Amino acid sequence: MYRKMSVILLCLSAVLMLAAVALPIAGAQGANQDIYGRDLPADAAPYDQQIFTELCDSTRTEITLSSVVSVYQRICGDTNIFDQFGDALVVLDENLNLIPGAAESWEASEDGLSWTFKLRPGQVWSDGTPLTAADYVASYRFMVDPANAYDFVWMWQGTILNWSEAVAGEVTPEEIGLEAVDDLTLVVYTNGPRPYLPGTVYFWPPLQAKALAEHGPDYVLDPATSVSSGPFILKEFTAGTRVVMEANPTYNGYRKPFLKEMHGIYGDQLNGSFLAFQNGEIDRVNYTHISPADFEVIAADPILSANYRPNFGDFRTDYLFFDTYTAPFDNLQVRQAFAKALDREAIVENIIGSQFGIAAYSFLAPGFPASDAEGALKPIQNYDCEAAKALLAEAGYPNGEGFPAQELKLRGESESRAQWFIASAASISQCLNVEITVNNMEFSAFMEGLLARPTTVTFGAVSYGMDYLDPSNMLGVWVSTGRHSWRSPEYDQLVNDANVLVGDPDTRTQMYKDAEKILVEDVGGIFLVHRIQGDLWQPFVAGECFRPDRQGVGAYHWGNDWCWGSFYITSEVSNFDTYRG
């Protein structure tokens, strides 16, 4: 059972009903009904206890609650607090199939040069303004505007018509290929056939065009100006202290919440999440904030172990990379030597834990489309210290002599995850007799250096997971216009050609496989581990979201935003000491 500790009680403000804009049924809320007048599930706790809380990182630089404004600097960015003020056009189910979000349907034109999304009728912002296609157009124009320095602008480069030109300032944001044909019809024009386009709009619930024009993008941070077309609306926000969101009474989308409120509280997320969970202060902990010692406690506790739910997540791979335009890593033999000096199997077994990862010899994780299911790429970067030494000698550095000292830069990793890369540096250093120090940088400083041109990260380590379920996304990171300073014209050609290929899925998959082989052989990156992900939930959190997928896994899968209309707190909460009192 849980250790009994003093609980930090949260001061909960009274719920203010927005009577002027509430749906008529909201006024008929019964004894144990939600704000929409629906009966809660039979085993649900009283509505006043339908509160879900997560721990936010007090060390992060955060600027917004909307992915339209920033992805890497979202408030409570490692939780699900952000992006609750609207619905993306599409969403994913538990099997990673695209299902309707704000759009009820979508289809490609006959020539493949555009996609038309039909919005669900009757969607409305909390101030009574109808949600229309114009809100999505305004949001994408905001993202593409170079004046806003959007940090995920690469997502549609080469995809949406005139997107790259607008980023470069060659055309205005108004000239990108998005058109509101009418209030419920949004057309996205592309540079050519783009079969993966619907998957790229999974993120990005829109900003309201009217509020954006009147108040700017920070309107979402002030309860006095914040409006929502999503399941929650902002009730309270104190930067670095707490976020309180309450169920939006005007919401009539696809995920009406049983939850009354969602809270974000701040603290030492990397090192204090599990303790806060045990104290009953939060309701979920992501695996990234659970240490190996914490997992030993979880495994020994029948309640905790039963409520840790593994999942494939976003098919995330951790890897090392180079600036291949600059010596010494412009030398292929040096890169090959480093790759073969990395003892992945030992690091997974002794540092990471085999229950939390699989040794990686390529970029695409098992199960991801076009991944190396047969293991054909493994011999290319497989650990072989003697071969690694020979390669480094052929490059002009026998026994590491004369090789310049290197600094392996990390992206704000937790203490436990930093150990993965410290062990990686040690494996390479000991095999090749080269000096490698490790610098765990602040997240935003790392990303700024990575994306700078020329890059300031000569040798780095990072993880990457999918943004949408198609090889064009994951492998697109490595094209010459992507985030890494590595280039292969043949790789670029294969990926770019596969991205536009329609009607021959087998050939398209093989093209991506051929491209990944080039990436592995040319050592654009050294691939360390494919993560096995998961979340620890309080036993009184329930919902249809935990229904098994087609592989029998019952968990909150990455991208299942519909889940926030499913979760609720059961009456079992009365058996635990929590912030609910």
ZAZAKOL-52478 format. One line per field, with one value per residue (C-alpha): y, x, z. Coordinates in Angstrom, 3 decimals, always signed. Layout:
N
c2 = c(Y,...)
c1 = c(X,...)
c3 = c(Z,...)
! end
This chain:
581
c2 = c(+0.000,+3.646,+5.132,+7.509,+10.969,+14.503,+15.691,+19.133,+20.310,+22.389,+25.372,+24.801,+27.778,+27.452,+26.592,+29.613,+28.627,+30.719,+31.014,+33.587,+31.213,+27.807,+25.199,+25.004,+21.528,+22.793,+24.476,+21.117,+19.496,+16.845,+15.334,+13.360,+14.659,+16.430,+19.989,+18.768,+17.134,+13.595,+11.006,+10.076,+6.389,+4.254,+3.822,+7.501,+9.659,+12.783,+15.435,+17.793,+15.176,+14.852,+16.646,+15.450,+16.887,+16.565,+17.885,+20.511,+21.251,+24.325,+24.498,+24.818,+28.007,+28.179,+30.720,+29.310,+26.796,+26.432,+24.376,+27.013,+29.443,+27.013,+23.281,+23.204,+25.898,+24.821,+25.339,+22.019,+20.631,+17.113,+16.698,+16.969,+20.381,+22.275,+22.189,+21.653,+24.879,+23.476,+20.368,+19.485,+18.540,+14.856,+12.674,+9.111,+6.135,+3.472,+1.690,+4.867,+5.200,+8.716,+9.462,+12.656,+15.493,+18.925,+17.674,+15.064,+14.045,+14.703,+13.687,+14.324,+15.947,+13.775,+15.263,+14.773,+18.447,+19.391,+18.010,+19.170,+18.993,+19.327,+20.653,+19.285,+21.750,+23.560,+23.882,+27.111,+29.142,+29.830,+33.478,+32.330,+32.844,+29.927,+27.839,+28.120,+27.185,+30.772,+29.993,+27.244,+29.463,+32.219,+29.719,+28.316,+31.799,+32.678,+29.643,+30.348,+34.051,+34.473,+37.342,+34.763,+32.513,+29.382,+26.436,+23.720,+25.551,+22.717,+20.494,+21.631,+22.725,+21.208,+20.065,+22.956,+25.178,+28.305,+27.337,+27.320,+30.553,+32.248,+31.048,+32.606,+35.865,+35.501,+35.532,+36.703,+34.314,+35.026,+33.271,+29.832,+27.027,+27.178,+28.409,+28.740,+28.021,+28.553,+28.344,+24.542,+23.817,+24.069,+23.269,+22.636,+22.924,+21.046,+21.258,+17.912,+14.726,+14.418,+11.239,+11.833,+15.368,+14.491,+12.974,+16.203,+18.179,+15.959,+18.578,+22.229,+22.923,+26.402,+29.810,+31.914,+34.280,+37.092,+36.914,+36.536,+39.724,+41.674,+40.522,+38.624,+35.003,+35.546,+35.897,+32.209,+32.948,+35.392,+34.031,+37.422,+37.017,+33.268,+31.559,+27.879,+25.690,+22.641,+20.549,+22.887,+26.618,+28.510,+29.335,+30.311,+30.686,+31.776,+31.275,+28.718,+27.983,+26.495,+26.129,+25.429,+24.544,+23.767,+21.895,+24.171,+24.287,+25.417,+22.575,+20.262,+18.436,+14.775,+14.532,+16.115,+15.555,+13.856,+15.644,+18.871,+20.338,+19.703,+21.135,+21.633,+22.257,+23.015,+21.303,+19.172,+17.121,+15.086,+14.036,+14.635,+13.222,+9.775,+11.182,+13.590,+10.630,+8.620,+11.623,+11.721,+15.140,+14.092,+11.467,+10.340,+10.022,+9.491,+6.924,+9.666,+10.907,+7.534,+6.460,+2.856,+2.907,+4.077,+1.210,-1.235,+0.177,-0.070,-3.676,-4.646,-3.004,-4.869,-1.700,+0.348,-2.444,-3.105,+0.548,+1.012,+0.763,+0.232,+1.353,+1.958,+5.718,+7.762,+5.143,+7.117,+6.384,+7.812,+8.395,+10.228,+12.489,+14.619,+17.775,+15.857,+19.053,+19.715,+17.753,+15.219,+13.947,+14.811,+11.593,+8.559,+6.202,+8.279,+8.052,+4.325,+3.865,+5.690,+3.615,+0.303,+1.418,+1.765,-1.321,-0.859,-4.272,-3.775,-0.289,-1.527,-4.463,-2.652,+1.005,+1.387,-1.920,-4.340,-3.679,-0.037,-0.294,-2.341,-1.896,+0.154,-0.326,+1.826,+4.840,+3.524,+1.629,-1.851,-1.624,+1.731,+1.641,+0.678,-0.270,-2.936,-5.804,-8.408,-6.891,-6.608,-3.309,-4.528,-5.699,-2.242,-0.501,-3.587,-3.309,-4.452,-2.685,-4.144,-3.080,+0.345,+0.758,-0.252,+2.263,+5.085,+4.149,+4.224,+7.704,+8.837,+8.395,+5.130,+4.251,+7.626,+9.583,+13.158,+12.854,+16.115,+16.029,+15.987,+17.270,+15.252,+17.700,+16.562,+18.174,+18.789,+15.099,+13.779,+12.434,+8.834,+9.366,+11.322,+8.138,+6.460,+8.878,+9.059,+5.283,+5.732,+8.244,+5.909,+2.959,+4.922,+6.565,+3.342,+1.457,+4.159,+5.865,+9.268,+11.969,+12.671,+14.876,+15.150,+18.465,+18.232,+21.571,+23.505,+22.331,+25.543,+26.342,+22.887,+23.232,+26.694,+25.343,+22.269,+24.276,+27.043,+27.105,+26.338,+24.210,+24.677,+21.051,+19.149,+15.942,+15.529,+13.126,+13.419,+11.401,+11.676,+10.307,+10.535,+13.555,+11.492,+7.831,+7.824,+7.352,+10.774,+12.235,+10.282,+10.016,+13.618,+14.667,+13.513,+15.144,+17.942,+20.567,+18.894,+19.407,+17.531,+18.578,+15.479,+15.242,+12.492,+13.464,+9.855,+9.740,+13.034,+11.788,+8.526,+10.192,+13.035,+10.677,+8.302,+11.207,+11.915,+8.368,+7.437,+4.092,+1.762,+1.353,-1.553,+0.400,+3.432,+1.374,-0.118,+3.351,+4.370,+1.169,+1.898,+5.439,+4.277,+1.872,+4.845,+6.730,+3.810,+3.068,+6.698,+7.047,+10.159,+8.999,+6.283,+4.633,+3.637,+2.468,+2.194,+3.127,+1.072,+3.744,+3.869,+5.794,+5.202,+6.019,+6.322,+3.261,+5.441,+6.879,+5.008,+5.392,+3.865,+5.052,+1.971,-0.403,-2.831,-2.048,-4.683,-5.996,-6.334,-3.335,-1.323,+2.052,+5.719,+5.712,+8.699,+10.874,+9.549,+12.998,+11.649,+10.057,+13.321,+12.831,+9.356,+9.674,+9.981,+9.486,+6.425,+6.168,+4.167,+7.523,+7.578,+4.794,+6.983,+10.172,+12.693,+16.423,+16.052,+15.816)
c1 = c(+0.000,+0.976,+3.251,+1.326,+2.815,+1.603,-0.430,-0.022,-3.606,-4.512,-6.755,-9.572,-11.563,-15.327,-16.530,-17.996,-20.646,-20.718,-24.480,-24.635,-23.142,-23.792,-25.751,-29.325,-28.782,-25.974,-28.535,-30.209,-27.186,-28.324,-26.853,-24.137,-24.218,-21.548,-21.804,-23.660,-26.419,-25.187,-25.209,-21.689,-20.730,-22.266,-18.940,-17.954,-17.061,-19.184,-18.827,-16.939,-14.171,-13.878,-10.513,-7.377,-3.971,-0.509,+2.888,+4.493,+8.200,+9.283,+12.581,+11.177,+10.942,+7.229,+5.259,+1.899,-0.900,-1.274,+0.796,+0.026,+2.279,+5.030,+5.616,+8.853,+7.811,+4.270,+3.122,+3.117,+4.593,+5.176,+1.530,-1.860,-2.703,-2.045,-4.172,-7.463,-8.963,-9.833,-9.890,-7.489,-9.072,-8.269,-7.220,-5.952,-7.723,-6.015,-4.840,-3.312,-6.019,-7.051,-10.555,-12.644,-11.756,-13.135,-13.500,-16.168,-14.661,-11.748,-10.857,-8.239,-8.982,-8.811,-5.453,-4.100,-3.145,-5.538,-7.366,-10.833,-11.859,-15.516,-16.001,-18.629,-21.527,-22.510,-19.082,-18.752,-16.269,-17.057,-17.898,-20.640,-18.628,-19.027,-15.928,-15.226,-12.652,-11.370,-10.008,-7.818,-6.648,-5.686,-3.813,-1.736,-0.987,+0.255,+2.548,+4.059,+4.687,+8.476,+7.791,+6.522,+9.616,+7.506,+9.548,+7.747,+7.605,+9.471,+6.390,+4.834,+7.897,+7.619,+4.084,+1.603,+1.622,+3.772,+4.627,+8.392,+8.212,+6.246,+8.742,+11.488,+9.541,+9.185,+5.366,+2.946,+1.293,-1.998,-0.627,-0.121,-2.344,-5.170,-8.615,-11.845,-14.287,-17.157,-17.610,-17.464,-15.117,-11.337,-9.177,-5.444,-3.496,-0.201,+2.957,+2.130,+0.352,+0.800,-0.940,+0.229,-1.241,-4.207,-1.835,+0.146,-2.824,-3.348,-1.744,-2.715,-6.171,-6.816,-6.558,-9.697,-9.200,-11.119,-9.268,-5.928,-6.584,-7.814,-5.411,-2.559,-1.585,-1.307,-5.084,-5.116,-3.165,-5.633,-8.972,-10.492,-9.695,-9.212,-11.847,-12.213,-13.863,-12.422,-13.412,-11.896,-11.597,-8.994,-10.096,-6.806,-3.190,-0.221,+3.010,+5.262,+2.707,-0.548,-2.965,-6.645,-9.008,-12.688,-15.069,-16.294,-20.124,-20.467,-18.372,-20.246,-17.385,-16.436,-14.900,-17.168,-15.399,-16.760,-13.971,-14.938,-11.429,-7.852,-5.007,-1.328,+0.862,+4.573,+7.507,+10.579,+9.078,+12.156,+12.943,+9.735,+6.926,+6.817,+6.871,+4.047,+2.141,+2.637,+1.524,-1.743,-0.965,-1.089,-2.940,-0.461,+3.301,+4.896,+7.689,+10.221,+9.857,+10.185,+13.671,+14.942,+14.683,+11.067,+10.324,+11.608,+9.030,+6.318,+7.169,+6.968,+3.571,+0.537,-1.563,+1.163,+2.272,-1.319,-1.709,+1.518,+0.374,+3.115,+2.505,+4.349,+3.970,+5.303,+7.825,+10.653,+14.324,+17.299,+20.407,+23.716,+24.430,+27.185,+27.894,+29.088,+30.081,+32.926,+36.039,+36.498,+32.992,+33.093,+35.121,+32.875,+35.405,+35.341,+31.565,+31.655,+34.238,+32.067,+29.031,+30.815,+32.306,+28.846,+27.881,+24.113,+23.214,+25.256,+23.838,+20.245,+20.843,+22.793,+21.706,+18.387,+16.733,+15.375,+11.828,+12.206,+13.965,+15.262,+18.792,+18.554,+20.582,+18.370,+16.097,+12.563,+11.300,+9.773,+6.148,+6.522,+5.735,+8.818,+10.854,+13.548,+11.481,+13.941,+17.015,+18.830,+20.458,+21.836,+25.265,+26.067,+26.396,+26.712,+29.190,+32.674,+35.449,+38.281,+36.661,+36.033,+39.708,+40.751,+38.380,+39.671,+43.263,+42.402,+40.954,+44.360,+43.938,+45.642,+44.690,+42.945,+46.210,+45.613,+41.837,+40.377,+38.545,+34.772,+31.801,+28.595,+25.725,+22.395,+18.951,+17.985,+17.790,+16.721,+19.454,+18.524,+18.289,+21.529,+23.146,+22.228,+24.420,+27.133,+27.411,+27.392,+30.236,+32.153,+31.692,+33.031,+35.799,+37.084,+37.054,+38.690,+40.862,+39.327,+38.275,+34.532,+32.866,+29.097,+27.227,+23.534,+22.282,+19.085,+16.413,+15.868,+19.607,+20.254,+17.527,+18.727,+22.224,+20.979,+18.894,+21.478,+23.198,+26.003,+25.028,+26.804,+26.206,+29.151,+28.343,+24.984,+22.356,+18.604,+15.431,+12.804,+9.269,+6.659,+4.479,+2.283,+2.259,+4.094,+7.774,+7.735,+7.665,+10.414,+12.751,+12.031,+14.092,+17.201,+16.694,+19.111,+16.483,+15.794,+17.262,+20.547,+23.790,+24.005,+23.345,+22.904,+21.459,+20.419,+18.628,+16.881,+15.722,+14.324,+12.442,+11.101,+9.974,+8.323,+6.538,+4.552,+4.052,+0.361,-1.192,+1.769,+2.202,+4.653,+7.045,+6.671,+7.558,+10.614,+11.848,+11.746,+13.547,+16.271,+16.594,+16.993,+19.742,+21.659,+21.191,+22.547,+25.464,+26.537,+26.118,+24.022,+23.280,+24.297,+21.095,+21.041,+17.597,+13.968,+11.987,+9.255,+7.008,+4.230,+2.306,+1.591,-2.046,-3.837,-6.094,-9.182,-8.722,-10.934,-12.419,-13.076,-9.601,-8.142,-9.941,-7.459,-6.123,-5.870,-2.706,-4.458,-2.726,-5.028,-3.333,-3.478,-1.728,+0.084,-2.299,-5.535,-6.895,-10.435,-9.499,-10.130,-13.813,-13.586,-11.590,-13.324,-12.556,-14.126,-15.597,-12.489,-10.786,-12.329,-9.911,-6.861,-5.428,-5.425,-5.601,-9.352,-9.415)
c3 = c(+0.000,-0.184,+2.438,+4.711,+4.487,+5.045,+2.106,+0.588,+0.362,-2.638,-2.112,-4.535,-5.762,-6.115,-9.606,-11.375,-13.858,-17.008,-16.985,-19.750,-22.304,-20.739,-22.561,-21.263,-19.866,-17.596,-15.389,-14.746,-13.131,-10.658,-7.508,-9.254,-12.779,-14.762,-16.011,-19.102,-17.040,-17.718,-14.953,-13.902,-14.146,-11.403,-9.579,-9.803,-6.811,-6.199,-8.888,-6.565,-6.429,-10.212,-10.281,-12.066,-11.116,-12.652,-11.576,-13.823,-14.100,-12.132,-14.062,-17.586,-19.626,-20.497,-22.473,-23.593,-23.166,-26.943,-29.367,-32.002,-30.114,-29.086,-28.839,-26.861,-24.367,-23.563,-19.979,-18.112,-21.315,-19.957,-18.962,-20.659,-19.203,-22.441,-25.612,-23.770,-25.166,-28.560,-30.725,-33.500,-36.799,-36.305,-33.381,-32.828,-31.349,-29.243,-32.397,-33.845,-36.464,-37.415,-36.154,-36.289,-33.961,-34.798,-38.373,-39.018,-42.374,-44.727,-48.259,-50.905,-54.243,-57.364,-58.344,-54.809,-54.498,-51.715,-48.700,-47.659,-43.989,-43.006,-39.465,-37.145,-37.153,-33.977,-32.342,-30.381,-28.368,-24.723,-25.515,-27.886,-31.075,-33.514,-34.218,-37.942,-40.527,-40.274,-36.784,-38.231,-41.076,-38.621,-36.452,-39.301,-40.578,-37.097,-37.042,-40.449,-39.832,-39.398,-36.982,-34.477,-34.688,-34.296,-33.060,-35.038,-38.349,-40.088,-39.806,-43.098,-45.031,-48.478,-47.677,-47.464,-50.552,-50.079,-46.480,-46.953,-48.933,-46.160,-43.538,-45.633,-45.933,-49.690,-49.558,-46.890,-44.405,-46.160,-49.262,-47.712,-48.943,-46.406,-47.357,-45.381,-48.196,-45.763,-42.001,-41.979,-44.883,-44.674,-47.697,-47.392,-50.643,-50.929,-53.029,-54.597,-53.570,-49.796,-48.608,-45.026,-44.700,-42.413,-39.876,-39.662,-38.339,-35.296,-33.040,-32.978,-31.625,-32.980,-31.442,-31.803,-34.753,-33.050,-29.714,-31.504,-33.478,-30.443,-27.722,-29.351,-28.583,-24.823,-24.549,-23.540,-20.327,-18.760,-17.481,-18.342,-22.054,-22.459,-24.574,-25.342,-27.930,-26.180,-23.160,-20.561,-19.995,-17.990,-14.453,-12.809,-13.887,-11.811,-13.734,-12.095,-9.357,-10.629,-13.512,-12.910,-15.752,-15.371,-17.638,-20.410,-20.191,-23.831,-25.243,-27.582,-29.279,-29.306,-25.791,-23.192,-19.865,-16.782,-14.926,-13.204,-13.221,-14.323,-12.234,-12.860,-9.805,-9.949,-8.309,-8.917,-11.687,-12.522,-8.976,-7.023,-9.152,-7.572,-4.052,-4.923,-6.344,-3.158,-1.134,-3.069,-4.535,-8.205,-10.202,-12.838,-13.340,-16.729,-16.919,-17.690,-14.110,-12.397,-11.341,-11.313,-7.502,-7.811,-10.159,-7.553,-5.130,-7.786,-8.606,-4.923,-4.358,-5.762,-6.123,-7.769,-10.082,-11.176,-12.127,-14.057,-17.667,-20.292,-23.857,-27.111,-26.703,-29.578,-30.786,-29.210,-29.937,-28.031,-30.106,-30.433,-33.392,-34.948,-36.880,-39.930,-41.726,-39.283,-38.312,-36.850,-37.547,-41.236,-41.497,-42.025,-40.441,-37.241,-37.110,-37.802,-35.061,-32.541,-33.580,-33.123,-29.799,-28.223,-26.233,-26.368,-25.023,-21.861,-21.319,-21.729,-19.400,-16.678,-16.852,-18.648,-17.805,-20.383,-19.188,-20.233,-23.567,-26.486,-27.822,-31.034,-34.201,-36.418,-35.999,-36.490,-33.450,-33.810,-34.894,-36.613,-40.354,-42.430,-39.344,-39.587,-38.176,-39.480,-37.815,-41.136,-40.110,-36.781,-38.062,-39.439,-36.061,-33.850,-30.960,-31.996,-30.115,-32.152,-35.407,-33.889,-32.985,-36.487,-38.047,-35.848,-36.737,-40.452,-39.875,-38.581,-34.829,-33.800,-30.222,-30.048,-30.428,-31.520,-31.392,-30.077,-26.742,-27.231,-25.247,-25.488,-25.033,-23.581,-23.742,-20.113,-19.225,-15.838,-13.608,-14.358,-18.123,-18.192,-16.901,-20.202,-22.103,-19.490,-19.912,-23.700,-23.529,-21.220,-23.589,-26.553,-24.550,-23.031,-26.306,-28.429,-25.785,-26.503,-24.031,-23.802,-21.196,-20.778,-20.491,-19.560,-20.900,-20.270,-22.740,-24.718,-24.899,-26.333,-28.957,-29.935,-30.485,-32.331,-34.776,-35.299,-38.690,-38.391,-35.424,-32.105,-31.089,-32.547,-30.661,-28.967,-27.735,-27.876,-28.257,-30.935,-31.156,-33.851,-34.504,-36.824,-37.786,-41.092,-41.994,-43.651,-40.135,-38.382,-41.372,-42.299,-39.271,-41.142,-44.538,-45.269,-44.383,-41.024,-37.572,-37.997,-39.685,-41.857,-45.535,-48.090,-51.484,-52.097,-48.734,-49.438,-52.838,-51.479,-48.628,-50.737,-53.507,-51.033,-49.381,-52.556,-53.816,-54.017,-54.904,-54.273,-50.509,-50.766,-52.966,-50.738,-47.641,-49.361,-50.335,-46.684,-45.708,-48.263,-46.935,-43.344,-44.417,-45.861,-42.579,-40.555,-42.919,-43.154,-39.373,-39.332,-35.813,-33.357,-32.166,-28.511,-27.351,-28.413,-25.320,-23.716,-22.259,-19.680,-17.020,-13.350,-12.514,-9.240,-8.801,-8.619,-12.140,-14.589,-18.024,-21.402,-22.365,-20.693,-23.054,-24.663,-28.109,-30.827,-29.177,-25.828,-24.232,-21.967,-21.518,-22.378,-25.729,-27.152,-29.140,-27.628,-26.786,-26.800,-23.457,-21.617,-22.259,-20.737,-17.523,-14.177,-10.482,-8.879,-5.394,-4.442,-3.925,-0.444,+0.552,-0.098,+1.347,-1.499,-2.062,-2.397,+1.395)
! end
